[in-house]
Amino acid sequence: MRRARFRKCLLALMLSATASVPLALAQTASHSVAVSVPSYLGIRIVGGGGGASRSVEFGYGRDAPAFMTAQDGSGSLAPTNVTRFSDVEVNVAGFGLWSVYVEATPFVYTGPSGGTGLELADIRVERGSTSGLTQDAISVFWFFGRYDTTWTLSSNPQRIARSLRGTGGWRSLGFNGWDYSLAVDGDEDAGTYTTTVTYFLTFP
């Protein structure tokens, strides 16, 4: 009995010693991965909603008393409605002088008179005045450029921001449709005036 028990223990020790023998050396293969990120730029008007167009509306044809009060007082009216226009953002990757311009088409007039008395320059944008937005300071790109705090609409392209540095992602230009205002002085022909405002981004 004692001899049989000793043999069992010896066999167990031998199996343990065999299991600890190192495996053969592994074979390896490798390759490199290269990613080339191009210079690129983008500009977008931010605002949710379905298929509705983006717009800023001064609907004072339905509120004559407010329009007349502005003529006698401040001379400035706020938008009555803004659709899908909560911010303007830019995204620039690369180093070089990029610029943001704004341009408006001449007014298209619909009404009973000649459509005089209202000019594009009567519509003004004051960055963040009502929206409370500010240009995005997450990146230091503004340190290498400048931006205008106010501008009036014109059919000639106007540069409202520029910088030499990339933005490091999408960054706010610090205004939206509620920062528009309309100056009135009482000589405007009754009717509807419409224009299309385009913000565009250039990069060398």
TITIMAR-40799 format. One record per residue (C-alpha): x, y, z. Coordinates in steps of 0.02 Angstrom, whole numbers, padded with zeros to 5 digits, always signed. Last residue first. Example, Ala and Ser with C-alpha at 12.3 -4.5 7.8 and 13.67 -1.06 7.14 Angstrom:
residues 2
+00684-00053+00357
+00615-00225+00390
//
This chain:
residues 204
-00277+04014-02492
-00435+04001-02383
-00605+04081-02407
-00765+04065-02305
-00937+04122-02359
-01086+04201-02275
-01234+04229-02391
-01383+04343-02363
-01532+04327-02480
-01643+04480-02492
-01828+04517-02475
-01929+04678-02466
-02118+04669-02440
-02236+04815-02463
-02265+04993-02404
-02139+05118-02470
-02011+05170-02339
-01999+05355-02296
-02029+05334-02109
-01853+05321-02038
-01824+05136-02010
-01669+05041-01952
-01687+04851-01948
-01594+04738-01826
-01503+04571-01839
-01432+04489-01682
-01583+04373-01673
-01523+04285-01830
-01363+04220-01750
-01197+04282-01685
-01032+04227-01609
-00927+04159-01751
-00941+03989-01667
-00804+03859-01689
-00807+03688-01775
-00642+03597-01755
-00463+03649-01715
-00490+03825-01782
-00339+03839-01895
-00228+03992-01876
-00196+04143-01986
-00360+04229-01946
-00502+04329-02024
-00675+04391-01983
-00806+04512-02054
-00743+04533-02233
-00874+04622-02336
-00933+04562-02507
-01024+04700-02603
-01215+04686-02608
-01214+04761-02433
-01286+04720-02263
-01229+04819-02113
-01087+04767-01998
-01048+04753-01813
-00920+04670-01699
-00794+04641-01836
-00669+04499-01812
-00482+04490-01796
-00336+04373-01823
-00195+04277-01739
-00267+04288-01564
-00434+04235-01637
-00360+04062-01670
-00328+04029-01486
-00452+03885-01478
-00590+03865-01351
-00629+04050-01369
-00783+04030-01480
-00842+04200-01539
-00976+04259-01419
-01162+04223-01412
-01279+04326-01303
-01415+04308-01435
-01471+04489-01423
-01311+04588-01448
-01204+04435-01489
-01126+04514-01645
-01218+04669-01700
-01294+04640-01871
-01376+04784-01964
-01512+04800-02094
-01537+04979-02153
-01379+04955-02260
-01483+04847-02378
-01590+04998-02419
-01771+05044-02384
-01846+05208-02446
-01898+05149-02618
-02003+05002-02672
-02091+05088-02816
-02267+05072-02747
-02403+04940-02737
-02299+04798-02665
-02167+04663-02692
-01986+04719-02687
-01832+04611-02718
-01689+04690-02623
-01514+04675-02698
-01424+04513-02649
-01326+04511-02487
-01141+04472-02456
-01045+04420-02301
-00862+04369-02295
-00763+04254-02180
-00574+04249-02203
-00431+04125-02200
-00250+04178-02197
-00142+04022-02191
-00109+03870-02084
-00217+03716-02105
-00381+03647-02042
-00524+03772-02040
-00699+03743-01968
-00822+03886-01958
-00986+03907-01865
-01138+04022-01881
-01268+04008-01745
-01454+03987-01704
-01527+04011-01879
-01664+03882-01909
-01804+04011-01922
-01799+04184-01843
-01960+04282-01815
-02010+04459-01766
-01836+04528-01793
-01791+04681-01688
-01831+04858-01743
-01726+05015-01735
-01779+05197-01762
-01762+05226-01576
-01915+05336-01562
-02030+05415-01689
-01996+05293-01831
-01989+05148-01707
-02163+05194-01646
-02227+05190-01825
-02163+05012-01849
-02237+04956-01683
-02406+05032-01732
-02400+04948-01905
-02389+04771-01837
-02438+04651-01977
-02324+04735-02104
-02201+04733-01959
-02145+04556-01999
-01957+04583-01988
-01907+04406-02033
-01740+04316-02024
-01735+04155-02122
-01669+03979-02142
-01779+03874-02255
-01897+03743-02185
-01853+03563-02223
-01861+03502-02045
-01793+03591-01893
-01629+03625-01808
-01514+03773-01825
-01331+03799-01864
-01276+03899-02015
-01120+03816-02085
-00944+03855-02141
-00810+03730-02190
-00625+03724-02226
-00497+03593-02273
-00312+03561-02273
-00286+03375-02296
-00250+03245-02162
-00128+03112-02224
-00141+02951-02124
+00000+02823-02132
-00012+02647-02061
+00144+02537-02055
+00155+02348-02067
+00209+02206-01954
+00238+02018-01953
+00290+01911-01806
+00336+01726-01772
+00325+01663-01593
+00471+01568-01507
+00430+01385-01461
+00341+01355-01296
+00437+01344-01132
+00435+01175-01032
+00329+01200-00875
+00204+01062-00917
+00338+00925-00910
+00385+00968-00729
+00203+00956-00673
+00181+00788-00757
+00337+00721-00668
+00275+00779-00499
+00109+00691-00523
+00196+00529-00570
+00301+00535-00411
+00147+00558-00302
+00060+00408-00381
+00215+00302-00358
+00223+00341-00172
+00042+00286-00145
+00078+00119-00229
+00231+00089-00120
+00136+00123+00042
+00000+00000+00000
//
